[in-house]
Amino acid sequence: MSTTTVAGSRTQSKIIQQKVLITGLTPDSVNYTVSNMTILAPRIEEPILKPISWPTLENRAAQFECSSGGFALQLEVLLVMAPRKPTNQTKLPVLTRTKVHPKRPNLLNWYEIPRNMEGSQIFCIVWQANETESTKRWLLGVPPTSDLLKISQPIELPDLSPDCPVKPELYTTPTPDSKSIRKGDQVEVNCTAPITSKNLPLKLVYTTSYLIYIVCNLGHPVGQQSSIPCLFVAATDKSCNQVTNVSPDPQSYIVSCSVTVNSVDQKRHLWIHLVITQLRLDDVNAHVFCETISLQADEKDMTVRSPSKVESLLFTIPPSIESFRYDAETRTWECVAVAMPPIVSGYIRFASSDTPHIAYALKKYTSVSRQSSKNLQHKDVLPENTSDFVNVQNFQSVITFKPKRSSLKALPPGNVLVECKFGGLTRKLQTRITTFDDPGREAGAAYVHLCAVRGPEITHLTRMSFHRVIRYPWFDYDSTLLIVSVFNWTDITPNPGVFTIREEKLHGLWTAGQWPRIHVSLKAGSMQLLLAIEMVNNTEFDTGEYYCGIITTNGKYLYNRPHSSLFLGEQKNIVFARRRLLKKPLWLNSTILADSGEVIQSRCIAWTTNPVNRQLVRFGFSIDPQRKLPNETIRSFEKQRRVVTHAAEQFYESALSDQTPARECHATDQYTELTKQLPEPLFK
């Protein structure tokens, strides 16, 4: 009898009786012996897990070796991942499994390494497999150890560089929600992201209502920490390849790029560092974010965006008046002021002037304030899910001092002082109003003529008059339109310079036909008297020169210089008439009975009250625009400043049989065709 040891001598043995038959060489002889054998119970040792091949990138395979002493039938090795402190109720994923082979190492291949494994660890389990457990992909908790189930010590998972772009992290100092940030403060912005397997670039976008800067960090392959050049790209850039030479002012913005390597996990990170040295108005409504860009080359490039959160930099701005100007074309004053939080109480007011005409005209002005803000520069660069929710603050107040009615076409000449008030601030603007040559006014709109009296003549004033001067090449005519008698209360009341209107009377042209609608008012001030004559229903035929006069008690007659008023209309027409040149100068548009051989003069006049539509493409007596009638003369005045634009004349004598009298007048422009006809003259 002999004793045999299996799988080591440290196991408790059992004595088993077993017969051993030894067959001799002869058929009838049988020899055997009976021995006691010691067989060891199966037992395995604690395994050791070590990585054989570990990738540096995500979505790559890894290989481990799990080695263990001892032996048992149908042993299986499992690779399991668990949190740092698993419990009996924690579900543990089985990453891979393999059968134990007696002659080769137990290699475990992990083909798909997931992302975001921070805080996890892996270990291997060696146990005796059975049909129920061999198909499970999860373990409910960590199983208890035994002679036939052993667990290795866990190992930490090293960090991986991602294959796909990861959302960068954005940090601002101070934080964007800090209510203590003011204009002039310094703000730092840092953006970082791990380097991917494809060295994808990192981009930072800084956009405001006034500017936009886009910075790219393309990475650098060597060194634990290295500073590398930043690239500035255009607003239309998609993949950090549209490089531009436009870079921010280094006095206001400091930009740097770098690559760092973490000393613990050896993972490389891209960094973009932006320092706003002093917050200015250019930084109002600032929005900043960063992103990594993935280029997937599959016949053509497809840009995949992985943006960070979008931060809005809000800061307080003390009230300030940025500009105050006068626009001569629109006759308005504009004051632009800023404040954050917004202020809505700003206004413009008239302060003083050197002429009462301006003071009176500005009484018809009003101050209007509105909040405004500029949109972000290239708002489309923001991520799609945030571009529709951008918060743009109305930090700007635009205050205008403008006419209450748009009919005001000009201001009287002179100097005027206006003030802009905003948030406790005041800015004054001295404006010189110059004269315009015939400023056009719309026909049908109201217009005010002003008559001002200054100096000692006020105390002797009895009457004021308003006149129109009509000037034509063939005559000048001065027509009195209005006489206003005033009553001076200076001798009766203690207040000097108190006047009232005693009587107003229309004269001349204002009494012919349809009388104009006028309003007359009289205002007295310090050594000046202002008579306002408002014409409510002006027509284009009120165009002309006007002046004012006064008559004093001591017989003086004083008047000012005439001023021009141009009223723009839209009328355009022709007039066609004849006359007997030597006998009756009266023009007629009816049949003329003349003596044989008498000269008949025909004249056609084209006129317009629209100064921008004075041209004619055809004008004359002939039906054929390429021909003229005998003795026909055509003159053009369209480049002159007069109502008449064209004139056609013909002198016709009945004794000349080859002549054709003018019977029609034709005028055509780009809009319409005008025709007037006259009957043929009759001769005795």
Beta strands, then each sheet from edge to edge (+ up, - down):
strand 1: 13-23
strand 2: 30-40
strand 3: 43-44
strand 4: 48-53
strand 5: 62-67
strand 6: 70-71
strand 7: 75-83
strand 8: 91-99
strand 9: 107-110
strand 10: 120-128
strand 11: 138-140
strand 12: 149-151
strand 13: 155-156
strand 14: 169-173
strand 15: 187-194
strand 16: 202-207
strand 17: 212-217
strand 18: 225-228
strand 19: 231-232
strand 20: 253-261
strand 21: 268-276
strand 22: 286-297
strand 23: 301-307
strand 24: 311-313
strand 25: 317-327
strand 26: 332-340
strand 27: 347-353
strand 28: 365-372
strand 29: 396-403
strand 30: 414-422
strand 31: 425-433
strand 32: 440-442
strand 33: 447-454
strand 34: 461-472
strand 35: 475-488
strand 36: 499-506
strand 37: 518-525
strand 38: 528-535
strand 39: 544-552
strand 40: 557-559
strand 41: 563-568
strand 42: 572-580
strand 43: 584-588
strand 44: 593-594
strand 45: 599-608
strand 46: 618-620
strand 47: 632-636
strand 48: 644-653
strand 49: 664-668
strand 50: 673-677
strand 51: 682-683
sheet 1: 1+ 2-
sheet 2: 3+ 6-
sheet 3: 4+ 5- 9+
sheet 4: 11+ 8- 7+ 10- 12+
sheet 5: 11+ 8- 7+ 10- 13+
sheet 6: 14+ 15- 21+ 20- 18+
sheet 7: 19+ 17- 16+ 22- 23+
sheet 8: 19+ 17- 16+ 22- 24+
sheet 9: 25+ 26- 29+ 28-
sheet 10: 27+ 30- 31+
sheet 11: 32+ 41+ 39- 34+ 35- 36+
sheet 12: 32+ 41+ 39- 40+
sheet 13: 33+ 38- 37+
sheet 14: 43+ 42- 45+ 48- 47+
sheet 15: 44+ 51+
sheet 16: 46+ 49- 50+
end
